[in-house]
Amino acid sequence: MKLRRSRTAKRGRIEIIPMIDVMFFLLATFMLTSLSMQRLDAIRLNLPQGHAQALAQQQPLTLAVARDGHIEIDRQRVTLDQVATTIRRLIGPDGNVVIAADTAASNGIVVEAMLRAREGGAEHFLVAVQRDE
């Protein structure tokens, strides 16, 4: 006597549609993550070459001067007249300000921005350079 199985063996299938959905979700996640890692609101600066040690502690206030004369303090665009009041509002207890000036920026604007920052309470200036590789 031959016994018959009550269940028939079915061959497994790989569903492709859910796999495509998961791959698109992963693609979108990686794209958004990589975009959030970029500083899109920063101005492009061509910093001078030099040797400098990296800052070990907290990041001090950054005063950036672009080649076209635009000034930013911690990614906030300000005019030359607003530099002193903005520095006074944002300066830390140590009084350090990092000057990130483009190599093509006018020296007069950079010096004027530093003088206005000194009026706002900046005591020590650090100059940002691009490290030699």
C-alpha positions as CSV (number, residue, x, y, z in Angstrom):
1,M,0.0,0.0,0.0
2,K,1.3,3.4,-1.0
3,L,0.6,6.4,1.2
4,R,0.2,9.7,-0.5
5,R,1.5,12.9,1.1
6,S,-1.2,15.3,2.0
7,R,0.9,18.3,1.0
8,T,2.5,18.8,-2.3
9,A,6.0,20.1,-2.3
10,K,6.1,23.6,-3.8
11,R,9.2,25.1,-5.1
12,G,10.2,28.4,-3.3
13,R,10.1,31.6,-5.3
14,I,12.1,34.8,-4.8
15,E,9.8,37.8,-5.1
16,I,11.6,40.5,-7.1
17,I,9.3,43.4,-6.4
18,P,9.9,43.7,-2.7
19,M,13.6,43.3,-3.3
20,I,13.5,46.2,-5.7
21,D,11.6,48.3,-3.1
22,V,14.2,47.6,-0.5
23,M,17.1,48.5,-2.8
24,F,15.4,51.8,-3.7
25,F,14.9,52.6,0.0
26,L,18.6,51.8,0.7
27,L,19.7,54.0,-2.3
28,A,17.6,56.9,-1.1
29,T,18.8,56.5,2.5
30,F,22.5,56.6,1.4
31,M,21.9,59.6,-0.8
32,L,20.2,61.6,1.9
33,T,22.9,60.6,4.4
34,S,25.7,61.6,2.1
35,L,24.0,65.0,1.4
36,S,23.6,65.7,5.1
37,M,27.3,65.1,5.6
38,Q,28.1,67.9,3.1
39,R,28.4,71.5,4.1
40,L,26.2,73.0,1.4
41,D,25.8,76.4,3.0
42,A,29.5,77.1,3.4
43,I,31.4,79.4,1.0
44,R,34.3,78.0,-1.0
45,L,37.7,79.3,0.1
46,N,41.0,78.7,-1.4
47,L,43.1,78.6,1.8
48,P,46.9,79.2,1.7
49,Q,49.2,76.2,2.1
50,G,51.1,75.8,5.4
51,H,52.0,73.6,8.3
52,A,49.7,73.8,11.3
53,Q,48.6,71.6,14.2
54,A,44.9,70.6,14.4
55,L,42.8,72.2,17.1
56,A,42.4,69.7,19.9
57,Q,39.6,71.3,21.8
58,Q,36.3,73.0,20.9
59,Q,36.0,74.7,17.6
60,P,36.4,78.5,18.0
61,L,34.4,81.1,16.2
62,T,35.2,81.2,12.4
63,L,35.4,84.5,10.4
64,A,35.5,83.6,6.7
65,V,36.3,86.2,4.0
66,A,35.6,85.0,0.4
67,R,37.4,86.3,-2.7
68,D,34.5,88.5,-3.6
69,G,34.5,90.2,-0.2
70,H,31.6,88.4,1.4
71,I,32.1,87.9,5.1
72,E,30.6,85.0,7.2
73,I,30.8,84.4,10.9
74,D,30.0,80.8,11.7
75,R,28.2,80.4,8.4
76,Q,26.1,83.5,9.0
77,R,26.5,86.1,6.2
78,V,27.2,89.5,7.7
79,T,28.3,92.9,6.4
80,L,31.5,94.6,7.5
81,D,29.4,96.9,9.8
82,Q,27.8,93.9,11.5
83,V,31.1,92.1,12.3
84,A,31.6,93.7,15.8
85,T,28.1,93.1,17.0
86,T,28.0,89.6,15.7
87,I,31.3,88.7,17.3
88,R,30.3,90.3,20.6
89,R,27.2,88.1,20.6
90,L,28.9,84.8,19.6
91,I,32.4,85.0,21.1
92,G,33.4,82.4,23.7
93,P,35.2,82.9,26.9
94,D,38.7,82.3,25.4
95,G,38.3,85.1,22.8
96,N,39.7,83.0,19.9
97,V,38.6,83.7,16.3
98,V,39.8,81.6,13.4
99,I,40.4,83.7,10.2
100,A,39.6,81.7,7.1
101,A,40.4,84.0,4.2
102,D,40.6,83.1,0.6
103,T,44.0,83.6,-1.0
104,A,42.4,85.9,-3.6
105,A,40.6,88.0,-1.0
106,S,41.7,91.6,-0.6
107,N,44.0,92.1,2.3
108,G,42.3,95.3,3.1
109,I,38.9,93.6,3.7
110,V,40.6,90.8,5.8
111,V,42.4,93.4,8.0
112,E,39.3,95.5,8.3
113,A,37.3,92.4,9.4
114,M,39.9,91.6,11.9
115,L,39.9,95.1,13.4
116,R,36.1,95.0,13.6
117,A,36.3,91.6,15.3
118,R,38.8,93.0,17.8
119,E,36.2,95.8,18.6
120,G,33.7,93.0,19.2
121,G,35.9,91.3,21.8
122,A,38.2,88.9,19.9
123,E,41.5,88.7,21.6
124,H,43.4,86.0,19.7
125,F,43.4,85.3,16.0
126,L,44.2,82.0,14.4
127,V,44.7,81.7,10.7
128,A,43.2,78.7,8.9
129,V,45.5,77.1,6.3
130,Q,45.3,74.1,4.1
131,R,47.8,71.4,5.2
132,D,50.5,70.4,2.8
133,E,50.2,66.8,1.9
